[in-house]
Amino acid sequence: MARKISKNLAKARALVEPRPYVLAEAVPLLQKAKYAKFDETVDLTLRLGVDPKHADQMVRGTVVLPHGLGKTKIVAVIASGDKVKDAEAAGAEFFGGEELVEKIQKEGWTAFDALIATPDMMKSVGRLGKVLGPRGLMPNPKTGTVTTDVAAAVKEIKAGKVEFRTDKTALVHVPVGKLSFDSQKLVENAMTVIASVVKAKPAAAKGKYIKGMTLSSTMGPGVQLDQAAAEAAGKL
């Protein structure tokens, strides 16, 4: 039995033709199809020609969106010595050492969007895998969240740094801004993400790398994107 959809979503879907759109068409179309009363997040989904079961085909990285995400992320920093002061000065909402580790471990506290740690604190932070892992909050050197330069890391995250990684089905989901953004800013954010994913292609990946791309909003329809966008972004 087919799942019933709301009249608003049916109307929004009716605006989308069953064909690939270039980004410059897709963004205004999503904005036109808006019916939710809140400012929706715009997401880019890429279907990749990789096998995530193999470690050498995992696609993972970070990218700073040129126009940010439309919301400021809450950042926590676990560090020692002067690095705690650096975190505070850079604008981190939460900062500290072993006391923060203890709070997360004992209370399951995760009132933050990103966690940065200095390398010397990773032995303690490593104990937090069960709390942080499922939420995608575990600091990682590959994403720049394990670093001695905590000030730069905090500023990057505040400026709109997002992480991308393949899931079990070889999909990558990345937020690229809010529906209220100027359409050109959303296009540029999306192109920047696509370029970063193209650049992160593993050497072990064979055949067609980007098999499909879809742009959608929180409540709106999905819009299939033209592959030419991937090729253009790859040359940025």
C-alpha positions in Angstrom: 0.0 0.0 0.0 1.5 3.4 -1.1 2.2 5.8 1.7 -0.1 8.9 1.5 1.7 12.2 1.1 0.4 15.7 2.1 -1.3 18.0 -0.4 1.5 20.5 0.0 4.2 17.9 -0.8 2.2 16.7 -3.8 2.0 20.2 -5.1 5.7 20.7 -4.6 6.6 17.5 -6.3 4.3 18.4 -9.3 6.6 21.4 -10.0 9.6 19.1 -10.5 9.9 17.5 -14.0 11.4 14.0 -14.2 14.6 15.2 -15.7 18.1 16.3 -14.6 18.4 20.0 -13.7 21.5 22.2 -13.7 22.2 23.7 -10.3 21.2 27.2 -11.4 17.7 25.8 -12.2 17.4 23.4 -9.3 17.9 25.9 -6.5 15.2 28.4 -7.6 12.9 25.5 -8.2 13.3 24.3 -4.6 12.7 27.8 -3.4 9.6 28.1 -5.5 8.3 24.7 -4.1 8.7 25.8 -0.5 5.6 25.4 1.7 7.1 24.8 5.2 6.8 27.7 7.7 10.4 27.4 8.9 13.7 28.1 7.1 14.5 24.7 5.7 18.0 23.3 5.2 19.1 22.4 1.7 20.9 19.1 1.3 23.0 17.7 -1.4 23.1 13.9 -1.8 25.7 12.2 -4.1 25.6 8.6 -5.1 29.1 7.3 -5.6 30.6 4.4 -7.5 32.6 3.1 -4.5 32.3 0.1 -2.2 32.3 1.5 1.4 33.0 -2.1 2.7 36.6 -1.6 1.6 38.6 0.9 3.7 40.5 2.1 0.6 37.3 3.2 -1.1 35.9 5.2 1.8 35.3 8.8 0.8 35.7 11.3 3.7 36.7 14.9 4.1 35.8 18.4 5.1 35.1 21.6 3.2 34.4 25.2 4.3 31.3 26.5 2.5 32.0 29.9 1.0 28.7 31.3 2.3 28.4 29.3 5.5 25.5 27.1 6.6 23.1 29.8 7.9 23.6 28.8 11.5 26.5 29.0 13.9 27.6 25.7 15.2 28.2 25.2 18.9 31.8 24.1 19.4 33.4 22.3 22.3 37.1 21.9 22.8 39.0 19.4 25.0 42.5 20.7 25.5 45.2 21.4 28.1 47.2 24.4 29.2 47.1 27.5 27.1 45.1 25.8 24.3 42.0 26.1 26.5 42.5 29.9 26.5 43.0 29.8 22.7 39.7 27.9 22.4 37.8 30.5 24.5 39.4 33.4 22.5 38.4 31.8 19.2 34.8 31.6 20.2 34.2 28.1 21.4 31.1 27.8 23.6 32.6 25.0 25.8 36.2 24.4 26.6 38.2 22.5 29.2 40.2 19.3 29.9 39.5 16.2 31.9 36.4 17.8 33.5 34.7 17.9 30.1 35.7 14.3 29.3 34.1 13.3 32.6 30.9 15.3 31.9 30.5 13.6 28.5 31.3 10.1 29.9 29.2 10.3 33.1 26.3 12.3 31.9 26.2 11.5 28.2 26.4 15.2 27.6 26.6 16.3 23.9 25.1 19.8 23.8 27.4 20.8 21.0 27.6 20.4 17.2 31.4 19.8 16.9 34.1 18.6 19.2 37.8 19.5 18.8 40.6 17.9 20.8 44.3 18.4 21.1 46.5 15.3 20.4 47.6 15.1 24.0 44.0 14.7 25.2 43.0 11.9 22.7 43.9 9.2 25.2 41.2 10.5 27.4 38.8 11.4 24.6 39.2 7.8 23.2 37.1 6.6 26.1 34.1 8.5 24.8 33.6 6.4 21.7 30.3 5.0 22.8 28.8 8.4 23.4 30.4 10.4 20.6 30.7 7.7 17.8 27.0 7.2 17.1 26.5 10.9 17.0 29.4 11.5 14.6 31.1 13.8 17.1 34.4 11.9 17.7 37.4 14.1 16.9 39.4 12.9 14.0 42.8 14.1 12.5 41.4 13.5 9.0 38.7 16.1 9.5 40.9 18.6 11.3 39.2 18.1 14.7 42.3 16.7 16.3 44.8 19.5 16.2 47.2 21.7 18.2 45.9 24.8 16.4 42.5 24.8 18.2 41.9 28.5 17.3 42.0 27.9 13.6 39.8 24.8 13.9 37.2 26.6 15.9 37.1 29.5 13.4 36.8 27.1 10.4 33.8 25.3 12.0 32.2 28.6 12.9 32.7 29.8 9.3 30.8 26.9 7.8 33.0 23.9 7.7 31.1 20.7 7.0 32.2 17.1 7.0 31.2 14.5 4.3 31.6 10.8 4.3 30.1 7.8 2.5 27.5 5.8 4.4 26.9 2.0 4.0 25.0 2.5 0.7 27.8 4.7 -0.9 25.7 7.9 -0.4 27.1 11.2 0.8 24.7 13.7 2.4 25.9 17.2 3.0 24.0 20.4 4.0 24.7 23.3 1.8 22.8 26.2 3.4 19.3 27.4 4.1 16.4 27.8 1.6 16.3 31.5 2.4 19.8 32.0 1.0 20.3 34.0 -2.2 20.1 31.3 -4.9 23.6 32.0 -6.3 25.1 31.5 -2.8 23.4 28.0 -2.6 24.8 27.2 -6.0 28.3 28.2 -5.0 28.1 26.2 -1.8 26.9 23.1 -3.6 29.6 23.4 -6.3 32.2 23.7 -3.6 31.0 20.5 -1.9 30.9 18.6 -5.3 34.4 19.8 -6.1 35.6 18.5 -2.7 34.0 15.1 -3.1 35.4 14.8 -6.7 38.9 15.7 -5.3 38.5 13.0 -2.6 38.0 10.2 -5.1 40.0 7.2 -3.8 42.6 5.7 -6.1 41.0 2.3 -5.6 37.6 3.5 -7.1 37.0 2.1 -10.5 34.5 3.1 -13.2 32.0 6.0 -12.9 32.7 7.8 -9.7 29.6 10.1 -9.3 26.6 8.1 -10.3 23.9 10.6 -9.4 23.2 13.8 -7.4 20.1 15.1 -5.8 19.3 18.5 -4.2 16.5 18.6 -1.7 15.2 20.7 1.2 14.0 19.4 4.6 10.3 19.2 3.7 10.5 19.7 -0.1 10.9 17.4 -3.1 14.2 16.0 -4.4 15.6 17.5 -7.6 17.8 15.3 -9.8 21.0 17.2 -10.8 22.7 17.1 -14.2 26.1 15.3 -14.2 27.6 18.2 -15.9 27.6 20.0 -12.5 30.0 17.4 -11.2 32.3 17.8 -14.1 32.3 21.6 -13.9 32.8 21.5 -10.1 35.7 19.1 -10.5 37.5 21.8 -12.5 37.1 24.6 -9.9 
